[in-house]
Amino acid sequence: MASNGKIPIVGFLEGLEGPDSGFDHEVIEAAGAQVACFDAKSEKERIELARNFKVLVVGSAPITQALLAELGNCVGIVRCGIGVDCVDIETATELGICVAQVPGFCVPEVAETTWSLILALWRRLIDIHFLVQRGGWRSPILEPIRRLETSVVGIVGLGQIGRAVALRGKGFGVKMLGFDPLVSEEDMRGVGVEKVVLDFLLAQSDIVTLHVPLSNKTRHLVNDEFISGMKKGAYLINTSRGGLIKEDALIRGLRSGHLSGTGLDVLEVEPPAGGHPLLGMDNVIVTPHYANYSRTSMSEMRYKISLQSAQLIKGELPLHLVNSSVVRSPRFRLAT
């Protein structure tokens, strides 16, 4: 039982990650609830804690079938971010539990990080930095560096973030190819992208950047076949989800020289184990899943998490409902 006589009916199963994370407590309290935050280390702990909550807010903790089966009081789950791959959507829907997300809160930040990685690799900023740090100045390390506007950038996935990447690419004057079966040729053309099939994109692009959600269909999208189809000497960028890339295949592509380098804001397992091969490679830049971060984006996420939690508490559908078919479930919990 929480203080002030309020039941902690909004739960966050992972510790807050900074001063700009968390909730707008006034929004939650206005709905008659109180927040309780726990850093659960195992599924057993998550199950024990989650039983108390009417609304469950989750970062990256896996919300499995076993956990969902124990959520007798839960009417909804709110994911802190865009992706919902950590939630068993099918089981949640069967049980009548709403699943919500926070789309669009970090589109500029991820697009900017994508281009930061592209530019750092293309202009060899890391190599040049260490050259100067070691006392060097100009040297053969500067070769070969091509003019960026002579390159072709392939964008895999033209949702909000993919389109934001494309709009920034127009400013650099690069040619852009796009692959996304769900986006029309006209819509791609509107952001300066030529719609093509994936094989053509891979064969023609000097830089390939990934902007698709992680699902059963896209897991390990980047495998040996994908990499072998890429243009020799190309760069691969991933600011989406680590599971899109089969890391063993990526390492082989880098070591063989088929790929010139890669920029990754995400990995399959985060944080990576010590001695991870990608962390020791000179042609790899890894950042700690921070592409979504700015003070503005975190403030927006905090408000949208709180707003949707409050909506669920009051028996309303959340603003960004993922599993819309849940309303037709005979076990739909908001109707009870």
C-alpha positions as CSV (number, residue, x, y, z in Angstrom):
1,M,0.0,0.0,0.0
2,A,1.3,3.4,-0.9
3,S,1.4,6.5,1.3
4,N,-1.6,8.9,1.5
5,G,-4.0,6.0,1.3
6,K,-3.4,5.6,-2.5
7,I,-2.8,2.3,-4.1
8,P,0.3,2.3,-6.4
9,I,-1.7,1.5,-9.5
10,V,0.9,2.8,-11.9
11,G,4.0,0.7,-11.8
12,F,7.4,1.1,-13.4
13,L,9.5,-2.1,-13.3
14,E,12.9,-0.6,-13.9
15,G,14.8,2.1,-12.1
16,L,14.6,5.6,-13.5
17,E,17.5,6.5,-15.7
18,G,18.1,10.1,-15.0
19,P,16.6,13.4,-13.9
20,D,14.5,13.8,-17.1
21,S,13.0,10.3,-17.0
22,G,9.9,9.1,-15.3
23,F,6.5,10.6,-14.9
24,D,4.6,13.8,-14.6
25,H,3.4,12.9,-11.1
26,E,0.7,15.6,-11.1
27,V,-1.0,14.0,-14.1
28,I,-0.9,10.6,-12.4
29,E,-2.2,11.9,-9.1
30,A,-5.0,13.9,-10.8
31,A,-6.3,10.5,-12.0
32,G,-6.3,9.2,-8.4
33,A,-3.2,7.1,-8.6
34,Q,0.4,7.0,-7.4
35,V,3.6,5.9,-9.1
36,A,5.7,3.1,-7.7
37,C,9.1,2.4,-9.3
38,F,11.1,-0.8,-9.0
39,D,14.3,-2.1,-10.6
40,A,13.3,-5.7,-11.0
41,K,16.2,-7.9,-11.9
42,S,14.4,-11.1,-12.9
43,E,11.0,-12.3,-14.2
44,K,10.2,-13.7,-10.8
45,E,10.6,-10.3,-9.2
46,R,8.7,-8.7,-12.0
47,I,5.8,-11.1,-11.5
48,E,5.7,-10.5,-7.8
49,L,5.7,-6.7,-8.2
50,A,3.4,-6.4,-11.2
51,R,0.5,-8.2,-9.5
52,N,-0.1,-5.0,-7.6
53,F,-0.5,-2.7,-10.5
54,K,-3.5,-1.5,-12.6
55,V,-1.2,0.1,-15.2
56,L,2.3,-1.2,-15.9
57,V,4.9,1.1,-17.4
58,V,7.9,-0.7,-18.9
59,G,11.3,0.3,-20.4
60,S,13.1,-2.7,-21.8
61,A,12.0,-5.4,-19.3
62,P,10.4,-8.3,-21.2
63,I,6.7,-8.6,-20.6
64,T,6.3,-12.3,-21.3
65,Q,3.3,-14.6,-21.5
66,A,4.1,-15.9,-18.1
67,L,4.2,-12.4,-16.6
68,L,1.0,-11.3,-18.4
69,A,-0.8,-14.4,-17.0
70,E,-0.2,-13.1,-13.5
71,L,-1.5,-9.5,-14.1
72,G,-5.0,-10.0,-12.8
73,N,-5.5,-6.3,-12.0
74,C,-3.8,-4.8,-15.0
75,V,-5.8,-3.0,-17.6
76,G,-2.9,-1.6,-19.7
77,I,0.8,-1.5,-20.4
78,V,2.6,1.6,-21.5
79,R,5.9,1.2,-23.2
80,C,8.5,4.0,-22.6
81,G,9.3,4.5,-26.3
82,I,8.4,3.7,-29.8
83,G,9.2,-0.1,-30.1
84,V,7.0,-2.7,-28.4
85,D,9.1,-5.7,-29.2
86,C,9.6,-6.4,-25.5
87,V,5.9,-7.0,-25.0
88,D,4.0,-10.1,-26.0
89,I,1.3,-8.2,-27.8
90,E,-0.7,-11.3,-28.8
91,T,-1.0,-12.6,-25.3
92,A,-1.9,-9.1,-23.9
93,T,-4.6,-8.8,-26.6
94,E,-6.0,-12.2,-25.7
95,L,-6.2,-11.2,-22.0
96,G,-7.9,-7.9,-22.9
97,I,-4.9,-5.8,-21.8
98,C,-4.3,-2.6,-23.7
99,V,-0.8,-1.9,-24.9
100,A,0.3,1.7,-25.6
101,Q,3.5,3.2,-26.9
102,V,5.1,6.7,-27.2
103,P,5.6,7.3,-30.9
104,G,7.3,10.3,-32.4
105,F,8.9,11.7,-29.2
106,C,12.5,11.4,-30.4
107,V,12.3,11.6,-34.2
108,P,14.7,14.6,-34.6
109,E,17.2,13.1,-32.1
110,V,17.4,9.7,-33.8
111,A,17.7,11.3,-37.2
112,E,20.5,13.6,-36.0
113,T,22.3,10.7,-34.4
114,T,22.0,8.7,-37.6
115,W,23.7,11.5,-39.6
116,S,26.3,11.9,-36.8
117,L,27.3,8.3,-37.2
118,I,27.3,8.6,-41.0
119,L,29.5,11.7,-41.0
120,A,31.9,10.3,-38.3
121,L,32.5,7.2,-40.4
122,W,32.6,8.9,-43.8
123,R,34.9,11.7,-42.6
124,R,36.9,9.2,-40.4
125,L,36.6,11.5,-37.4
126,I,37.6,8.9,-34.9
127,D,40.8,7.9,-36.8
128,I,41.7,11.5,-37.3
129,H,41.1,12.4,-33.6
130,F,43.4,9.6,-32.4
131,L,46.0,10.6,-35.1
132,V,46.2,14.1,-33.6
133,Q,46.0,12.8,-30.0
134,R,49.1,10.7,-30.8
135,G,51.0,13.8,-32.0
136,G,50.3,13.4,-35.7
137,W,48.8,15.9,-38.0
138,R,48.3,15.2,-41.7
139,S,49.2,11.7,-42.9
140,P,48.2,9.0,-45.3
141,I,45.4,8.1,-42.9
142,L,43.4,10.9,-44.6
143,E,43.1,8.7,-47.7
144,P,40.8,7.7,-49.1
145,I,38.0,10.2,-48.2
146,R,35.4,10.9,-50.8
147,R,33.1,13.9,-51.0
148,L,29.8,12.9,-49.3
149,E,27.6,14.4,-52.0
150,T,28.9,11.8,-54.4
151,S,27.6,9.0,-52.3
152,V,24.3,7.0,-52.4
153,V,22.5,6.5,-49.1
154,G,20.0,3.6,-48.8
155,I,17.3,4.0,-46.2
156,V,15.6,0.8,-45.1
157,G,12.3,1.8,-43.5
158,L,10.6,5.1,-44.3
159,G,8.5,5.7,-41.3
160,Q,8.7,8.9,-39.2
161,I,12.4,8.5,-38.4
162,G,13.4,7.2,-41.9
163,R,11.7,10.3,-43.5
164,A,13.4,12.6,-41.0
165,V,16.7,11.0,-42.0
166,A,15.9,11.6,-45.7
167,L,14.9,15.3,-45.1
168,R,18.3,15.9,-43.5
169,G,20.0,14.0,-46.3
170,K,18.6,16.4,-48.9
171,G,20.7,19.1,-47.2
172,F,23.8,17.1,-47.8
173,G,23.0,16.7,-51.5
174,V,23.3,12.9,-51.5
175,K,21.3,10.5,-53.7
176,M,18.9,8.5,-51.6
177,L,17.3,5.2,-52.3
178,G,14.5,3.8,-50.1
179,F,12.9,0.4,-49.3
180,D,9.7,0.1,-47.5
181,P,6.7,-1.9,-48.8
182,L,4.3,0.2,-46.8
183,V,5.3,3.6,-48.2
184,S,4.3,4.7,-51.6
185,E,6.6,5.9,-54.4
186,E,4.9,9.3,-54.2
187,D,5.5,9.7,-50.5
188,M,9.2,8.7,-50.8
189,R,9.6,11.1,-53.7
190,G,8.2,13.8,-51.4
191,V,11.3,13.5,-49.1
192,G,13.8,13.2,-51.9
193,V,14.0,9.4,-52.0
194,E,13.7,7.0,-54.9
195,K,11.7,3.9,-54.1
196,V,13.5,0.7,-55.1
197,V,13.6,-3.0,-54.1
198,L,15.9,-4.1,-51.3
199,D,18.4,-5.9,-53.5
200,F,19.0,-2.9,-55.7
201,L,19.3,-0.6,-52.7
202,L,22.0,-2.8,-51.1
203,A,24.0,-3.2,-54.4
204,Q,24.0,0.6,-55.1
205,S,24.3,2.2,-51.6
206,D,27.5,3.4,-50.1
207,I,25.7,3.8,-46.8
208,V,22.8,1.7,-45.6
209,T,20.8,2.9,-42.6
210,L,18.1,0.9,-40.8
211,H,14.8,2.4,-39.6
212,V,12.4,-0.5,-39.2
213,P,10.8,-1.9,-36.1
214,L,11.9,-5.2,-34.6
215,S,9.5,-8.0,-35.2
216,N,9.6,-11.7,-36.0
217,K,9.8,-10.7,-39.7
218,T,12.7,-8.3,-39.3
219,R,14.8,-10.0,-36.6
220,H,18.2,-10.7,-38.1
221,L,17.2,-8.9,-41.3
222,V,20.9,-8.1,-41.6
223,N,22.5,-11.5,-42.1
224,D,25.2,-13.0,-44.3
225,E,23.0,-12.8,-47.4
226,F,22.1,-9.1,-46.7
227,I,25.7,-8.1,-46.1
228,S,27.0,-10.0,-49.2
229,G,24.4,-8.1,-51.2
230,M,25.8,-4.8,-50.0
231,K,28.2,-2.8,-52.2
232,K,31.8,-3.6,-51.3
233,G,33.2,-1.0,-49.0
234,A,29.8,0.3,-47.8
235,Y,28.9,1.4,-44.3
236,L,26.0,0.1,-42.2
237,I,24.2,2.3,-39.7
238,N,21.7,1.1,-37.0
239,T,19.9,3.4,-34.7
240,S,16.7,1.3,-34.6
241,R,16.9,-2.1,-32.7
242,G,19.9,-4.3,-32.1
243,G,18.0,-7.5,-33.0
244,L,17.8,-6.3,-36.7
245,I,21.4,-7.4,-37.1
246,K,22.9,-10.9,-36.7
247,E,26.1,-9.7,-35.1
248,D,28.2,-12.7,-36.1
249,A,27.4,-11.9,-39.8
250,L,28.3,-8.3,-39.3
251,I,31.6,-9.1,-37.7
252,R,32.4,-11.4,-40.6
253,G,31.6,-8.6,-43.1
254,L,33.8,-6.2,-41.3
255,R,36.7,-8.5,-40.9
256,S,36.6,-9.6,-44.5
257,G,36.8,-6.0,-45.6
258,H,33.5,-6.3,-47.5
259,L,32.1,-3.5,-45.2
260,S,34.3,-0.5,-44.5
261,G,32.6,0.2,-41.1
262,T,29.5,0.4,-39.1
263,G,27.9,2.8,-36.7
264,L,25.6,1.3,-34.0
265,D,23.6,2.9,-31.3
266,V,22.0,-0.4,-30.5
267,L,23.2,-4.0,-29.9
268,E,21.5,-7.3,-29.6
269,V,22.3,-7.5,-25.9
270,E,22.6,-4.3,-23.9
271,P,24.9,-3.5,-22.2
272,P,27.3,-5.7,-24.1
273,A,29.5,-8.2,-22.3
274,G,33.1,-7.4,-21.8
275,G,35.3,-8.3,-24.7
276,H,32.5,-8.0,-27.3
277,P,34.3,-8.2,-30.7
278,L,32.6,-5.1,-32.1
279,L,33.9,-3.0,-29.3
280,G,37.5,-3.8,-30.2
281,M,37.3,-3.0,-33.9
282,D,38.8,0.2,-35.4
283,N,36.1,0.6,-38.0
284,V,33.2,0.4,-35.6
285,I,31.5,3.2,-33.7
286,V,29.2,2.1,-30.9
287,T,27.1,4.5,-28.8
288,P,25.0,3.4,-25.7
289,H,21.4,3.4,-27.1
290,Y,21.3,7.2,-26.6
291,A,20.0,8.3,-29.9
292,N,16.5,9.1,-28.5
293,Y,17.9,11.4,-25.8
294,S,17.5,15.2,-25.4
295,R,15.9,17.1,-22.6
296,T,13.1,18.0,-24.9
297,S,12.5,14.4,-26.0
298,M,12.6,13.0,-22.5
299,S,10.1,15.7,-21.3
300,E,7.7,14.8,-24.1
301,M,8.0,11.1,-23.4
302,R,7.4,11.6,-19.7
303,Y,4.2,13.6,-20.4
304,K,2.9,11.0,-22.9
305,I,3.6,8.1,-20.6
306,S,1.8,9.9,-17.8
307,L,-1.1,11.0,-20.0
308,Q,-1.8,7.5,-21.3
309,S,-1.4,5.9,-17.8
310,A,-4.0,8.4,-16.5
311,Q,-6.3,7.6,-19.4
312,L,-6.1,3.9,-18.6
313,I,-6.7,4.5,-14.9
314,K,-9.9,6.4,-15.8
315,G,-11.1,3.6,-18.0
316,E,-10.3,5.4,-21.3
317,L,-8.4,4.1,-24.3
318,P,-4.8,5.4,-24.4
319,L,-3.9,8.0,-27.0
320,H,-1.4,5.7,-28.8
321,L,-3.0,2.2,-28.5
322,V,-1.0,-0.4,-30.3
323,N,-3.3,-3.4,-30.2
324,S,-6.5,-1.8,-31.4
325,S,-8.2,-5.3,-31.7
326,V,-8.2,-5.6,-27.9
327,V,-11.5,-3.7,-27.8
328,R,-13.2,-6.7,-29.5
329,S,-11.8,-9.2,-27.0
330,P,-14.5,-10.8,-24.7
331,R,-11.9,-10.2,-21.9
332,F,-11.4,-6.5,-22.6
333,R,-10.6,-5.1,-19.2
334,L,-11.5,-1.4,-19.7
335,A,-15.1,-2.4,-20.3
336,T,-15.4,-4.1,-16.8
